[in-house]
């Protein structure tokens, strides 16, 4: 299980835990994904994730990258073991849209693969109003 934890208001980083029975969990003591200050779009903190195992056995994590407390994007990283994550230099995939329902923040991704496409549901915020949107991408 991958989960976000940290500060009271919003999580700061992503952690990992394992269980053989679903009741007793062994938590990894150190985070598996933290903010990356060299990336403006996730320099403040990271949180809320959705992890998928791909057909080749590798993993992809979609997560919230916080530019600051109010501006967020959906980012991604890949891993061969689900613990050590690699990010590209432009690893954001959903950003706020100007003058739109998600113009301030995009967050809380949930991804499903269906009929050769990825479907990503995510929250968007404009001022104090929150919405749920859908983005689609053909699988290459």
Buried (B, 14 or more C-beta within 10 A) or exposed (E): EBEBEBEEEBBBBBBBEEEEEEEEEEEEEEBBBBBBEEBBBBBBBBBBBBBBEEEEEEBBBBBBBBBEEEBBBBBBBBBEEBEEBEBEEEBBBBBBBEEEBBBBBBBBBEBEEEEEEBBBBBBBBBEEEBEEBEBEEEEE
